[in-house]
Structure formats: C-alpha cells, structure tokens
C-alpha cells in the first residue's frame, strides 16, 4: 500500500473511533447541561449497577431458602 492509502485508512479508523467515543460519552438527545446532566455511559453504568444489585438480592434470597431446607 502507498502512503496515501495508509493515510486514508488511518483517517477512516480515527473518524470511526471518534464517532464511537462521541456516541458513548456524549450527551443523550434533548439533554440540558445542568446539575442533572448524564451521558449515555453514565446511564448504562447506573442501569448495570441496579441490575447487579437486584440479581444479588435474588441470589441471596434463594440461598437463604436453600439453607432453611
């Protein structure tokens, strides 16, 4: 490949990475920049923590039930 091809491939890869970072770390549509600002990543991380806590409670409940038997 020539230098020009490498330059074009590098520019395309860089643009793709920048677009992905902007999507995941940027604001959600309709977001206002105030004290309640949250990015998509913040929202996804909070949802993951909430789901993990719910699953942990369910597993602890099941463990408690199994220990009674």
N, C-alpha and C positions, 0 to 999 in steps of 0.2 A: 504494500500500500504506500502511496505517496504521502508526503507531509500534509497535503491539503485534505486527504481522506481522513487522516488521524485527527486533524483539526476539526473537521465536520462531525466525526463520531464523538469526539470529546465534548463538543458544544452540545450535541443532542443529549448525551448522557447527563451532562451538567444541567441542562434545562429540565430533564425528567426528574432528577434528584431535587432540584429547586421547587418544581411543581408539587412533588410529593411532600416535601417539608412544609410548604405553604399550606397544603390541604390539611395535614395533620396538626400542625402547630398554629395555624392561622385561626382567626375568629370564625364562628359559625355565621351563616347568613342572618341578617337582621340584628346582629349583636351591637349593643351600645357599649362604649368604653367608659364604664363607671365601676363602682365597687363590686358589682355583681358579675363582672366580665369572666368568662370561662371559655377556653379553647376547646376544640373537639377532643384533643388529647386529655385535657383535664376531665371532661365529661366521661370519656371512655374509662379512664383510670378510676374515677369515683364509682362508676357502674360496676367495674370489675371487683373493687373492694366490697361493694354492697353484696354482690352475688357470692363472693367468697365467704363473707360473714354469714349469709343465710345458709349456705351449704354446710359451714362448720356447725351451726346450730342444729341443723337437721341430723348431721352425723353424731353429734353429742347426744341428741335425743334418742337416736337409735342405739347408741352404746349403752345409755342408761337403761333402756328397755331390755337389752340383751343381758345386762348384769343382774337384773331382777329375776331372770329365769334360772 
